Amino acid sequence: MECRSVYRLNPDSTRQGRHRQPISGMAVKGESIFGSSVECGVYQWHVGSGDKVRVYETDGAPSALCLHLKAPVLFIGHKGGRIRKWRLSQEEWQPGSDWGGPVTDRELVGHSKEVTALECCSSRELLISGSRDASLKVWRVETGECVASLVGHLGAVRAIALSADNRILSGSADATVKQWAEQESGEWGLVRTIKPVSYTHLTLPTKRIV
Protein backbone atom coordinates (compact mmCIF):
# COMPACT_ATOMS: atom_id res chain seq x y z
CA MET A 1 0.00 0.00 0.00
CA GLU A 2 1.42 3.38 -1.06
CA CYS A 3 1.48 6.40 1.26
CA ARG A 4 -0.06 9.24 -0.75
CA SER A 5 0.31 12.20 1.64
CA VAL A 6 1.96 13.17 4.91
CA TYR A 7 0.12 15.79 6.99
CA ARG A 8 2.58 17.67 9.18
CA LEU A 9 1.67 19.90 12.10
CA ASN A 10 4.50 22.39 12.19
CA PRO A 11 7.75 21.20 10.61
CA ASP A 12 9.45 24.57 11.22
CA SER A 13 9.00 24.53 14.99
CA THR A 14 11.73 23.19 17.25
CA ARG A 15 11.91 22.37 20.90
CA GLN A 16 14.67 20.28 22.40
CA GLY A 17 15.91 19.58 18.89
CA ARG A 18 12.55 18.54 17.43
CA HIS A 19 8.95 19.59 17.99
CA ARG A 20 6.62 16.64 18.55
CA GLN A 21 2.87 17.00 18.92
CA PRO A 22 0.82 13.86 19.60
CA ILE A 23 -2.40 13.79 17.56
CA SER A 24 -5.38 13.43 19.88
CA GLY A 25 -8.23 13.37 17.34
CA MET A 26 -9.06 13.25 13.62
CA ALA A 27 -12.15 14.04 11.51
CA VAL A 28 -12.87 14.39 7.78
CA LYS A 29 -15.41 16.61 6.01
CA GLY A 30 -15.37 16.86 2.22
CA GLU A 31 -11.93 18.06 1.14
CA SER A 32 -10.86 18.96 4.68
CA ILE A 33 -9.10 16.93 7.35
CA PHE A 34 -9.23 18.25 10.91
CA GLY A 35 -6.75 17.09 13.53
CA SER A 36 -6.25 18.10 17.14
CA SER A 37 -2.84 18.26 18.77
CA VAL A 38 -2.26 18.31 22.51
CA GLU A 39 0.22 21.15 22.06
CA CYS A 40 -0.89 23.18 19.05
CA GLY A 41 -4.69 23.29 18.93
CA VAL A 42 -6.67 22.18 15.87
CA TYR A 43 -5.26 21.92 12.35
CA GLN A 44 -6.98 21.73 8.98
CA TRP A 45 -5.38 20.09 5.93
CA HIS A 46 -6.49 19.66 2.33
CA VAL A 47 -7.22 16.00 1.58
CA GLY A 48 -5.77 15.93 -1.94
CA SER A 49 -2.57 17.94 -1.52
CA GLY A 50 -1.82 17.36 2.15
CA ASP A 51 -1.20 21.10 2.54
CA LYS A 52 -1.90 22.72 5.88
CA VAL A 53 -4.75 25.21 5.46
CA ARG A 54 -5.39 26.71 8.90
CA VAL A 55 -4.45 26.49 12.55
CA TYR A 56 -7.18 27.04 15.14
CA GLU A 57 -5.66 28.04 18.45
CA THR A 58 -7.31 26.90 21.67
CA ASP A 59 -6.91 28.08 25.25
CA GLY A 60 -6.32 24.54 26.48
CA ALA A 61 -4.78 21.32 25.26
CA PRO A 62 -7.28 19.43 23.01
CA SER A 63 -7.49 15.78 24.04
CA ALA A 64 -10.20 14.61 21.61
CA LEU A 65 -12.03 15.83 18.50
CA CYS A 66 -15.35 14.99 16.83
CA LEU A 67 -17.09 16.35 13.75
CA HIS A 68 -20.85 16.58 13.30
CA LEU A 69 -21.46 15.36 9.73
CA LYS A 70 -24.69 17.30 9.13
CA ALA A 71 -24.17 20.62 10.92
CA PRO A 72 -20.92 22.58 10.58
CA VAL A 73 -19.86 21.87 14.15
CA LEU A 74 -16.64 20.66 15.74
CA PHE A 75 -16.51 19.33 19.29
CA ILE A 76 -13.18 19.67 21.10
CA GLY A 77 -12.49 17.72 24.29
CA HIS A 78 -9.98 19.10 26.79
CA LYS A 79 -7.77 17.71 29.51
CA GLY A 80 -9.69 19.58 32.19
CA GLY A 81 -12.87 17.64 31.39
CA ARG A 82 -14.79 20.28 29.43
CA ILE A 83 -16.00 19.99 25.84
CA ARG A 84 -16.08 23.02 23.58
CA LYS A 85 -18.55 23.29 20.71
CA TRP A 86 -17.25 25.26 17.71
CA ARG A 87 -19.75 26.39 15.12
CA LEU A 88 -18.61 27.27 11.59
CA SER A 89 -20.42 28.50 8.50
CA GLN A 90 -20.81 26.17 5.51
CA GLU A 91 -18.23 28.22 3.58
CA GLU A 92 -15.67 27.75 6.32
CA TRP A 93 -15.54 24.02 5.71
CA GLN A 94 -13.90 24.70 2.35
CA PRO A 95 -10.08 24.77 2.39
CA GLY A 96 -9.84 27.87 0.18
CA SER A 97 -12.32 30.13 1.97
CA ASP A 98 -11.48 33.12 4.17
CA TRP A 99 -12.79 33.37 7.69
CA GLY A 100 -12.00 34.84 11.09
CA GLY A 101 -11.93 31.66 13.13
CA PRO A 102 -14.37 29.35 14.91
CA VAL A 103 -17.14 30.67 17.14
CA THR A 104 -17.55 28.97 20.50
CA ASP A 105 -21.23 28.14 20.61
CA ARG A 106 -21.17 26.69 24.12
CA GLU A 107 -19.17 24.61 26.59
CA LEU A 108 -20.31 21.22 27.86
CA VAL A 109 -19.26 20.66 31.46
CA GLY A 110 -19.72 17.38 33.31
CA HIS A 111 -16.60 15.22 33.26
CA SER A 112 -14.21 15.50 36.20
CA LYS A 113 -11.12 14.42 34.25
CA GLU A 114 -9.66 14.54 30.73
CA VAL A 115 -12.02 13.88 27.83
CA THR A 116 -10.47 10.94 25.98
CA ALA A 117 -13.05 10.05 23.30
CA LEU A 118 -15.85 11.77 21.36
CA GLU A 119 -18.39 10.41 18.87
CA CYS A 120 -21.34 12.10 17.15
CA CYS A 121 -24.63 10.34 16.41
CA SER A 122 -25.75 12.65 13.61
CA SER A 123 -29.02 10.79 12.98
CA ARG A 124 -30.21 11.52 16.52
CA GLU A 125 -28.33 14.79 17.10
CA LEU A 126 -26.40 13.36 20.04
CA LEU A 127 -22.79 13.62 21.17
CA ILE A 128 -21.22 10.83 23.22
CA SER A 129 -18.14 11.57 25.29
CA GLY A 130 -15.79 9.33 27.24
CA SER A 131 -13.37 10.40 29.92
CA ARG A 132 -10.46 9.41 32.10
CA ASP A 133 -13.00 9.55 34.95
CA ALA A 134 -14.28 6.16 33.60
CA SER A 135 -17.70 7.50 32.59
CA LEU A 136 -19.54 8.26 29.36
CA LYS A 137 -21.99 11.09 28.86
CA VAL A 138 -24.69 11.60 26.24
CA TRP A 139 -25.35 15.21 25.18
CA ARG A 140 -27.85 16.94 22.91
CA VAL A 141 -25.90 18.54 20.05
CA GLU A 142 -28.04 21.67 19.77
CA THR A 143 -28.56 22.57 23.43
CA GLY A 144 -25.55 20.97 25.11
CA GLU A 145 -27.84 19.29 27.65
CA CYS A 146 -26.47 16.14 29.27
CA VAL A 147 -29.23 13.53 28.98
CA ALA A 148 -27.39 10.53 30.41
CA SER A 149 -24.31 9.58 32.43
CA LEU A 150 -23.15 6.00 31.83
CA VAL A 151 -21.12 4.51 34.66
CA GLY A 152 -19.70 1.00 34.77
CA HIS A 153 -16.13 1.00 33.50
CA LEU A 154 -13.27 0.71 35.98
CA GLY A 155 -10.77 2.60 33.83
CA ALA A 156 -10.53 5.47 31.40
CA VAL A 157 -12.82 5.27 28.36
CA ARG A 158 -10.43 5.11 25.39
CA ALA A 159 -12.75 4.53 22.40
CA ILE A 160 -16.39 4.99 21.42
CA ALA A 161 -18.28 3.57 18.43
CA LEU A 162 -21.93 3.45 17.36
CA SER A 163 -23.76 0.41 15.99
CA ALA A 164 -26.24 0.55 13.11
CA ASP A 165 -29.12 0.74 15.60
CA ASN A 166 -27.43 3.58 17.54
CA ARG A 167 -26.21 1.49 20.44
CA ILE A 168 -23.07 2.82 22.10
CA LEU A 169 -19.93 0.68 22.30
CA SER A 170 -17.23 1.85 24.68
CA GLY A 171 -13.71 0.48 25.06
CA SER A 172 -11.87 1.10 28.29
CA ALA A 173 -8.49 0.81 29.94
CA ASP A 174 -10.11 -1.84 32.15
CA ALA A 175 -9.81 -4.22 29.13
CA THR A 176 -13.56 -4.48 28.51
CA VAL A 177 -16.01 -3.31 25.86
CA LYS A 178 -19.45 -2.31 27.09
CA GLN A 179 -22.61 -1.95 25.04
CA TRP A 180 -25.21 0.65 26.03
CA ALA A 181 -28.69 1.32 24.66
CA GLU A 182 -31.63 3.63 25.23
CA GLN A 183 -34.56 1.84 26.86
CA GLU A 184 -38.25 2.34 26.07
CA SER A 185 -38.46 4.55 29.15
CA GLY A 186 -35.92 6.92 27.60
CA GLU A 187 -33.22 5.97 30.10
CA TRP A 188 -29.85 4.71 28.89
CA GLY A 189 -28.51 1.50 30.39
CA LEU A 190 -25.89 -1.21 30.09
CA VAL A 191 -26.78 -4.08 27.74
CA ARG A 192 -23.73 -6.30 28.11
CA THR A 193 -20.03 -6.37 28.86
CA ILE A 194 -17.68 -7.97 26.35
CA LYS A 195 -14.49 -9.29 27.90
CA PRO A 196 -11.38 -9.93 25.83
CA VAL A 197 -9.78 -13.32 25.31
CA SER A 198 -7.50 -14.27 28.18
CA TYR A 199 -4.09 -15.08 26.77
CA THR A 200 -3.14 -16.91 29.95
CA HIS A 201 -5.01 -19.93 28.55
CA LEU A 202 -2.90 -20.07 25.38
CA THR A 203 0.22 -22.23 25.25
CA LEU A 204 2.72 -21.73 22.48
CA PRO A 205 5.38 -24.22 21.41
CA THR A 206 8.85 -23.18 22.45
CA LYS A 207 12.35 -24.34 21.65
CA ARG A 208 15.16 -24.30 24.08
CA ILE A 209 18.37 -22.89 22.69
CA VAL A 210 21.47 -24.48 24.17
Solvent accessible surface area in square Angstrom, and as a share of the most:
residue,aa,sasa,rsa
1,M,247,1.10
2,E,135,0.60
3,C,97,0.58
4,R,202,0.74
5,S,34,0.22
6,V,92,0.53
7,Y,70,0.26
8,R,140,0.51
9,L,17,0.08
10,N,50,0.25
11,P,92,0.58
12,D,131,0.68
13,S,33,0.21
14,T,104,0.61
15,R,136,0.50
16,Q,185,0.82
17,G,71,0.69
18,R,151,0.55
19,H,39,0.17
20,R,157,0.57
21,Q,21,0.09
22,P,84,0.53
23,I,82,0.41
24,S,33,0.21
25,G,13,0.12
26,M,100,0.45
27,A,13,0.10
28,V,86,0.49
29,K,57,0.24
30,G,64,0.61
31,E,90,0.40
32,S,0,0.00
33,I,15,0.08
34,F,0,0.00
35,G,0,0.00
36,S,0,0.00
37,S,0,0.00
38,V,36,0.21
39,E,71,0.32
40,C,29,0.17
41,G,2,0.02
42,V,0,0.00
43,Y,5,0.02
44,Q,0,0.00
45,W,4,0.02
46,H,54,0.24
47,V,52,0.30
48,G,56,0.53
49,S,64,0.41
50,G,11,0.10
51,D,89,0.46
52,K,86,0.37
53,V,47,0.27
54,R,31,0.11
55,V,65,0.37
56,Y,6,0.02
57,E,150,0.67
58,T,31,0.18
59,D,107,0.56
60,G,25,0.24
61,A,34,0.26
62,P,2,0.01
63,S,8,0.05
64,A,3,0.02
65,L,12,0.06
66,C,10,0.06
67,L,12,0.06
68,H,1,0.00
69,L,111,0.55
70,K,131,0.56
71,A,29,0.23
72,P,19,0.12
73,V,1,0.00
74,L,0,0.00
75,F,1,0.00
76,I,0,0.00
77,G,0,0.00
78,H,3,0.01
79,K,105,0.45
80,G,65,0.62
81,G,2,0.02
82,R,58,0.21
83,I,0,0.00
84,R,30,0.11
85,K,0,0.00
86,W,6,0.02
87,R,78,0.28
88,L,7,0.03
89,S,50,0.32
90,Q,104,0.46
91,E,115,0.52
92,E,29,0.13
93,W,7,0.02
94,Q,100,0.44
95,P,22,0.14
96,G,78,0.75
97,S,29,0.19
98,D,142,0.74
99,W,48,0.17
100,G,89,0.85
101,G,24,0.23
102,P,37,0.23
103,V,100,0.57
104,T,64,0.37
105,D,50,0.26
106,R,92,0.34
107,E,76,0.34
108,L,3,0.01
109,V,113,0.65
110,G,41,0.40
111,H,11,0.05
112,S,89,0.57
113,K,109,0.46
114,E,31,0.14
115,V,0,0.00
116,T,23,0.13
117,A,11,0.08
118,L,17,0.09
119,E,57,0.26
120,C,15,0.09
121,C,6,0.04
122,S,18,0.11
123,S,79,0.51
124,R,101,0.37
125,E,74,0.33
126,L,8,0.04
127,L,0,0.00
128,I,2,0.01
129,S,0,0.00
130,G,0,0.00
131,S,0,0.00
132,R,101,0.37
133,D,39,0.20
134,A,18,0.14
135,S,11,0.07
136,L,0,0.00
137,K,24,0.10
138,V,0,0.00
139,W,5,0.02
140,R,113,0.41
141,V,5,0.03
142,E,108,0.49
143,T,73,0.42
144,G,14,0.13
145,E,93,0.42
146,C,53,0.32
147,V,50,0.29
148,A,16,0.12
149,S,62,0.40
150,L,5,0.02
151,V,115,0.66
152,G,31,0.30
153,H,8,0.04
154,L,163,0.81
155,G,16,0.16
156,A,9,0.07
157,V,0,0.00
158,R,125,0.46
159,A,57,0.44
160,I,19,0.10
161,A,49,0.38
162,L,48,0.24
163,S,38,0.25
164,A,116,0.90
165,D,93,0.48
166,N,43,0.22
167,R,80,0.29
168,I,1,0.00
169,L,50,0.25
170,S,0,0.00
171,G,17,0.16
172,S,14,0.09
173,A,64,0.49
174,D,38,0.20
175,A,64,0.50
176,T,23,0.13
177,V,57,0.32
178,K,18,0.08
179,Q,24,0.11
180,W,6,0.02
181,A,12,0.10
182,E,64,0.29
183,Q,87,0.39
184,E,189,0.85
185,S,93,0.60
186,G,39,0.37
187,E,119,0.53
188,W,32,0.11
189,G,22,0.21
190,L,85,0.42
191,V,51,0.30
192,R,123,0.45
193,T,51,0.29
194,I,80,0.41
195,K,157,0.66
196,P,85,0.53
197,V,106,0.61
198,S,50,0.32
199,Y,163,0.62
200,T,121,0.70
201,H,151,0.67
202,L,101,0.50
203,T,128,0.74
204,L,144,0.72
205,P,132,0.83
206,T,124,0.72
207,K,189,0.80
208,R,223,0.81
209,I,164,0.83
210,V,177,1.01
